[in-house]
Amino acid sequence: MNPISRFFRTRIYTAVFLMVFILLVGVTGYRLISGYSWVDAIYMTIITMTTVGFGEVVPLDQESKIFTILLIIASVLIMGYALSIITEYILSKNNVEELKYKRMQKQIDSFKNHVVICGYGRNGKQASKKLLAHKKAFVVIEKNRDMEERLQLDHVPYVIGNANEDDILMQAGIDRASSFISALPNDADNLFVVLSTRQINKNINIISRASNESSYDKLKFAGANNVILPDKIGGDHMASLVVVPGLMEFLDNLSIVGKSDINVEEVAVEKLIRKEEVKTIKDLDLRKKTGCTIIGYKDENGEYIVNPEAELELAANSKIIVLGRPEQIEALNSIYNIEY
């Protein structure tokens, strides 16, 4: 509980205690001073505290009138105090929520080359966990306001709104983002969002979810760089666990960030050769410097070469895929000042 909530809870408890106290004083007073029955004493106390203006049960004597005057003054003061506390709490709560939104939007506005995730369902939530593990900045766009509490508990920067609206995409910083993940459950919605995103940011890397295979080509045509079919991938994975279980277990370990002693990273060639004259994979000598092993190469055209030869010449705008333990990957990042 934050300090503001504790502060108001104490004051609300005080107001409730005072109201109960004055109620007991009123009932006891009418019972002893005016000789009312318990029901009549409670009735007189309630109509006096609420100042509704009903008549007395029986005519009041002088002592009872003086007591009633004092009870009215005390009740008005206590009721006014309680109402002021409730009103102040409601207004302050709105201000705190508004302050939270402004602070989070300021954080989002500071992001650059971040990832925007559209939808916080099963796929979107899993993507966010992966990005958090890799310490990659990202923003979630979620239309369902009921998910807001879940997003806050997960400490995820978010924007509540419909991603079909360009204003919401801009609020998430889509024009400055490096990647966009559309994880909406409906293919038509994914298609529209991909179109809007590609129109705003021509260079962004777009990954979209698709439920039906018939949507694959449409999403690619709309501008998605990659289209993922979760059901197909899941089925292939389960079948592979039957056919090659040992291999799949090894590959699964590669994907468990923070819980595995094996990591795979993709590194741009420019980051490796900017400090020295390097022409081939052999010249990099990563195995000796860091302990990492080069298991793949992606050329400037996006074509992959598995287990590349040592004499392979490194081209601009290409990438290498390295395999290593966390401490080896850390050594690689430290030597070449690589940030993901």
C-alpha positions as CSV (number, residue, x, y, z in Angstrom):
1,M,0.0,0.0,0.0
2,N,1.4,3.4,-0.9
3,P,1.7,6.2,1.6
4,I,-1.3,8.2,0.2
5,S,-3.6,5.2,0.7
6,R,-2.3,4.6,4.3
7,F,-2.9,8.3,5.0
8,F,-6.5,8.3,3.9
9,R,-7.3,5.0,5.4
10,T,-6.3,6.4,8.9
11,R,-8.4,9.4,8.4
12,I,-11.4,7.4,7.2
13,Y,-11.1,5.1,10.2
14,T,-11.1,8.2,12.4
15,A,-14.2,9.5,10.7
16,V,-16.1,6.2,11.1
17,F,-15.0,6.0,14.8
18,L,-16.4,9.5,15.5
19,M,-19.7,8.7,13.7
20,V,-20.1,5.5,15.7
21,F,-19.1,7.3,18.9
22,I,-21.6,10.2,18.5
23,L,-24.3,7.6,17.6
24,L,-23.7,5.8,20.9
25,V,-23.6,9.1,22.8
26,G,-26.9,10.2,21.3
27,V,-28.7,6.9,22.0
28,T,-27.4,6.8,25.6
29,G,-28.2,10.5,26.1
30,Y,-31.8,10.1,25.0
31,R,-32.2,7.0,27.0
32,L,-30.9,8.5,30.2
33,I,-32.0,12.2,29.9
34,S,-35.4,11.8,28.2
35,G,-36.3,8.3,29.3
36,Y,-36.8,7.0,25.8
37,S,-37.0,3.3,24.9
38,W,-34.1,1.9,23.0
39,V,-35.9,2.1,19.7
40,D,-37.1,5.7,20.3
41,A,-33.6,6.7,21.4
42,I,-32.1,5.3,18.2
43,Y,-34.8,6.9,16.1
44,M,-34.2,10.3,17.7
45,T,-30.4,10.0,17.4
46,I,-30.6,9.1,13.7
47,I,-33.0,11.9,12.7
48,T,-31.0,14.4,14.7
49,M,-27.7,13.4,13.2
50,T,-29.1,13.4,9.6
51,T,-31.1,16.6,10.3
52,V,-34.1,15.3,8.3
53,G,-36.5,17.4,10.3
54,F,-39.0,14.8,11.6
55,G,-40.9,15.5,14.8
56,E,-39.9,14.3,18.2
57,V,-41.3,11.0,19.6
58,V,-42.5,13.0,22.6
59,P,-42.1,16.7,23.5
60,L,-38.6,17.4,24.8
61,D,-38.0,18.9,28.1
62,Q,-35.3,21.6,28.7
63,E,-32.4,19.2,29.4
64,S,-33.3,17.1,26.3
65,K,-33.4,20.2,24.1
66,I,-30.0,21.3,25.2
67,F,-28.7,17.8,24.6
68,T,-30.3,17.8,21.2
69,I,-28.6,21.1,20.3
70,L,-25.2,19.8,21.3
71,L,-25.8,16.5,19.4
72,I,-26.8,18.4,16.2
73,I,-23.7,20.6,16.4
74,A,-21.4,17.6,17.0
75,S,-23.1,15.5,14.3
76,V,-22.9,18.3,11.6
77,L,-19.1,18.7,12.4
78,I,-18.4,15.0,12.2
79,M,-20.6,14.4,9.1
80,G,-18.9,17.3,7.4
81,Y,-15.5,15.9,8.3
82,A,-16.4,12.5,6.9
83,L,-17.7,13.9,3.7
84,S,-14.6,16.1,3.2
85,I,-12.4,13.0,3.7
86,I,-14.3,11.0,1.2
87,T,-14.3,13.8,-1.4
88,E,-10.6,14.5,-0.9
89,Y,-9.8,10.8,-1.2
90,I,-11.8,10.5,-4.5
91,L,-10.1,13.6,-6.0
92,S,-6.6,12.5,-4.9
93,K,-7.1,9.0,-6.3
94,N,-8.0,10.5,-9.6
95,N,-4.9,12.7,-9.4
96,V,-2.7,9.8,-8.5
97,E,-4.0,7.8,-11.5
98,E,-3.5,10.7,-13.8
99,L,0.1,11.2,-12.4
100,K,0.8,7.5,-13.1
101,Y,-0.4,7.8,-16.7
102,K,1.7,10.9,-17.3
103,R,4.8,9.3,-15.7
104,M,4.4,6.1,-17.8
105,Q,3.8,8.1,-21.0
106,K,6.9,10.1,-20.3
107,Q,8.8,6.8,-20.0
108,I,7.3,5.6,-23.3
109,D,8.2,8.9,-25.0
110,S,11.9,8.3,-24.0
111,F,12.0,4.9,-25.8
112,K,13.8,4.6,-29.1
113,N,14.3,1.4,-31.1
114,H,12.0,-0.4,-28.8
115,V,9.4,-3.0,-29.5
116,V,5.6,-2.4,-29.6
117,I,3.4,-5.4,-28.7
118,C,-0.2,-5.2,-29.8
119,G,-2.4,-7.4,-27.6
120,Y,-1.7,-8.8,-24.1
121,G,-3.3,-12.3,-24.6
122,R,-1.3,-15.5,-24.3
123,N,1.0,-14.7,-27.2
124,G,1.5,-11.1,-26.3
125,K,2.2,-11.9,-22.6
126,Q,4.7,-14.6,-23.6
127,A,6.5,-12.1,-26.0
128,S,6.7,-9.6,-23.2
129,K,8.3,-12.1,-20.8
130,K,10.9,-12.9,-23.4
131,L,11.7,-9.2,-24.0
132,L,11.9,-8.6,-20.2
133,A,14.3,-11.4,-19.8
134,H,16.5,-9.9,-22.6
135,K,16.1,-6.4,-21.0
136,K,14.6,-5.0,-24.2
137,A,12.4,-1.9,-24.0
138,F,8.9,-2.5,-25.1
139,V,5.3,-1.1,-24.9
140,V,2.1,-3.0,-24.9
141,I,-1.1,-1.8,-26.6
142,E,-4.2,-3.3,-25.1
143,K,-7.8,-2.5,-26.0
144,N,-9.4,-4.2,-23.0
145,R,-9.3,-2.0,-20.0
146,D,-10.0,-5.0,-17.7
147,M,-6.4,-6.0,-18.5
148,E,-5.0,-2.8,-17.0
149,E,-4.6,-4.3,-13.5
150,R,-2.7,-7.3,-14.9
151,L,-0.4,-5.0,-16.9
152,Q,0.3,-3.0,-13.7
153,L,1.1,-6.1,-11.7
154,D,3.5,-7.3,-14.4
155,H,5.2,-3.8,-14.4
156,V,4.7,-3.5,-18.2
157,P,4.6,-0.1,-19.9
158,Y,1.3,0.1,-21.7
159,V,-1.2,2.1,-23.7
160,I,-4.9,1.5,-23.4
161,G,-6.7,1.9,-26.7
162,N,-7.6,0.5,-30.1
163,A,-4.4,-0.2,-32.2
164,N,-6.5,0.4,-35.3
165,E,-6.3,4.1,-34.5
166,D,-3.1,5.8,-35.6
167,D,-3.1,8.1,-32.5
168,I,-2.8,5.0,-30.3
169,L,0.1,3.7,-32.4
170,M,1.8,7.0,-32.2
171,Q,1.3,7.2,-28.4
172,A,3.2,3.9,-28.2
173,G,6.0,5.4,-30.2
174,I,5.5,3.3,-33.4
175,D,7.4,5.8,-35.4
176,R,10.5,5.3,-33.3
177,A,10.2,1.6,-32.7
178,S,12.5,-1.0,-34.3
179,S,10.0,-3.9,-34.1
180,F,6.2,-4.5,-33.9
181,I,4.5,-7.6,-32.7
182,S,0.8,-8.0,-33.6
183,A,-0.6,-10.7,-31.4
184,L,-4.3,-10.0,-31.7
185,P,-6.6,-13.1,-31.8
186,N,-8.4,-12.0,-35.0
187,D,-6.6,-12.2,-38.3
188,A,-8.6,-9.3,-39.8
189,D,-7.5,-7.0,-36.9
190,N,-3.9,-8.1,-37.3
191,L,-4.1,-7.3,-41.0
192,F,-5.4,-3.8,-40.4
193,V,-2.9,-3.1,-37.7
194,V,0.0,-4.3,-39.9
195,L,-1.1,-2.1,-42.7
196,S,-1.3,1.0,-40.4
197,T,2.1,0.2,-38.9
198,R,3.8,-0.2,-42.2
199,Q,2.3,3.1,-43.4
200,I,3.6,5.0,-40.4
201,N,7.1,3.3,-40.2
202,K,8.5,2.0,-43.5
203,N,11.6,0.4,-41.8
204,I,10.1,-1.3,-38.8
205,N,10.3,-5.1,-38.4
206,I,6.8,-6.5,-38.2
207,I,6.0,-9.9,-36.8
208,S,2.3,-10.9,-36.9
209,R,0.3,-13.7,-35.5
210,A,-2.1,-15.6,-37.7
211,S,-4.7,-18.2,-36.8
212,N,-5.4,-19.4,-40.3
213,E,-2.9,-20.4,-43.0
214,S,-5.0,-18.5,-45.6
215,S,-4.0,-15.3,-43.8
216,Y,-0.3,-15.9,-44.2
217,D,0.1,-14.4,-47.7
218,K,-2.3,-11.5,-46.9
219,L,-0.3,-10.4,-43.9
220,K,3.0,-10.7,-45.8
221,F,1.5,-8.6,-48.6
222,A,0.3,-6.1,-46.0
223,G,3.8,-5.6,-44.8
224,A,4.6,-8.2,-42.2
225,N,8.2,-9.4,-42.3
226,N,7.3,-12.6,-40.5
227,V,4.0,-14.3,-39.9
228,I,3.7,-16.9,-37.1
229,L,1.1,-19.6,-37.0
230,P,1.1,-20.7,-33.3
231,D,-1.0,-23.8,-33.9
232,K,1.2,-25.1,-36.6
233,I,4.4,-24.4,-34.6
234,G,2.9,-26.1,-31.6
235,G,1.9,-29.2,-33.6
236,D,5.3,-29.4,-35.2
237,H,7.0,-29.1,-31.9
238,M,5.0,-31.9,-30.3
239,A,5.7,-34.2,-33.3
240,S,9.4,-33.4,-33.1
241,L,9.4,-34.4,-29.4
242,V,8.4,-37.8,-30.6
243,V,10.7,-38.0,-33.6
244,V,13.9,-36.3,-32.2
245,P,13.2,-35.8,-28.4
246,G,16.9,-35.2,-27.5
247,L,17.4,-32.5,-30.1
248,M,14.2,-30.7,-29.1
249,E,15.1,-30.8,-25.5
250,F,18.4,-29.2,-26.4
251,L,16.7,-26.5,-28.5
252,D,14.2,-25.8,-25.8
253,N,17.1,-25.1,-23.4
254,L,18.4,-22.6,-25.8
255,S,15.1,-20.6,-25.6
256,I,14.9,-20.5,-21.8
257,V,16.5,-17.2,-20.9
258,G,17.8,-16.9,-17.4
259,K,17.1,-20.6,-16.6
260,S,19.6,-22.2,-18.9
261,D,23.4,-22.5,-19.1
262,I,23.2,-22.1,-22.9
263,N,22.5,-18.9,-24.8
264,V,22.2,-18.0,-28.5
265,E,22.6,-14.5,-29.7
266,E,22.5,-12.7,-33.1
267,V,25.2,-10.0,-33.6
268,A,25.5,-7.5,-36.4
269,V,28.9,-7.9,-38.1
270,E,29.5,-4.1,-37.9
271,K,29.6,-4.4,-34.1
272,L,32.4,-6.9,-34.3
273,I,34.6,-5.3,-36.9
274,R,34.4,-1.6,-36.0
275,K,37.5,-1.8,-33.8
276,E,39.7,-3.9,-35.9
277,E,40.5,-5.0,-39.5
278,V,38.5,-8.2,-40.0
279,K,37.6,-9.9,-43.3
280,T,36.6,-13.5,-42.4
281,I,35.1,-15.5,-39.6
282,K,38.5,-16.9,-38.9
283,D,39.9,-13.3,-38.3
284,L,37.3,-12.7,-35.6
285,D,38.7,-15.6,-33.5
286,L,35.7,-15.4,-31.2
287,R,36.3,-18.9,-29.8
288,K,39.7,-17.8,-28.4
289,K,38.6,-14.3,-27.3
290,T,35.2,-15.1,-25.7
291,G,34.6,-18.9,-25.8
292,C,31.6,-18.4,-28.0
293,T,31.1,-20.6,-31.1
294,I,29.7,-19.3,-34.4
295,I,26.9,-21.6,-35.5
296,G,25.3,-19.5,-38.2
297,Y,25.7,-16.6,-40.6
298,K,23.0,-14.4,-42.2
299,D,24.2,-12.5,-45.2
300,E,23.1,-9.1,-46.5
301,N,20.3,-10.6,-48.5
302,G,18.8,-12.4,-45.4
303,E,20.0,-15.9,-46.5
304,Y,21.2,-18.2,-43.7
305,I,24.3,-20.4,-43.7
306,V,24.5,-23.0,-41.0
307,N,27.9,-23.8,-39.5
308,P,29.7,-21.4,-41.9
309,E,33.3,-22.0,-43.0
310,A,36.1,-20.2,-41.2
311,E,37.2,-18.6,-44.5
312,L,33.8,-17.1,-45.2
313,E,34.1,-13.3,-45.9
314,L,32.0,-11.0,-43.8
315,A,29.8,-8.6,-45.7
316,A,28.2,-5.3,-44.6
317,N,24.7,-5.6,-43.1
318,S,25.2,-9.2,-42.3
319,K,24.9,-11.0,-38.9
320,I,26.4,-14.0,-37.2
321,I,24.7,-16.3,-34.7
322,V,26.8,-17.3,-31.7
323,L,26.4,-20.1,-29.2
324,G,27.8,-19.9,-25.7
325,R,27.2,-20.0,-21.9
326,P,26.0,-16.9,-20.2
327,E,29.4,-15.9,-19.0
328,Q,30.8,-16.3,-22.6
329,I,28.0,-14.2,-24.1
330,E,28.7,-11.6,-21.4
331,A,32.4,-11.6,-22.4
332,L,31.4,-11.1,-26.0
333,N,29.2,-8.2,-25.1
334,S,31.8,-6.6,-22.9
335,I,34.7,-6.8,-25.4
336,Y,32.7,-5.4,-28.3
337,N,30.4,-3.1,-26.2
338,I,27.3,-4.8,-27.6
339,E,23.9,-3.7,-26.2
340,Y,20.7,-5.5,-27.2
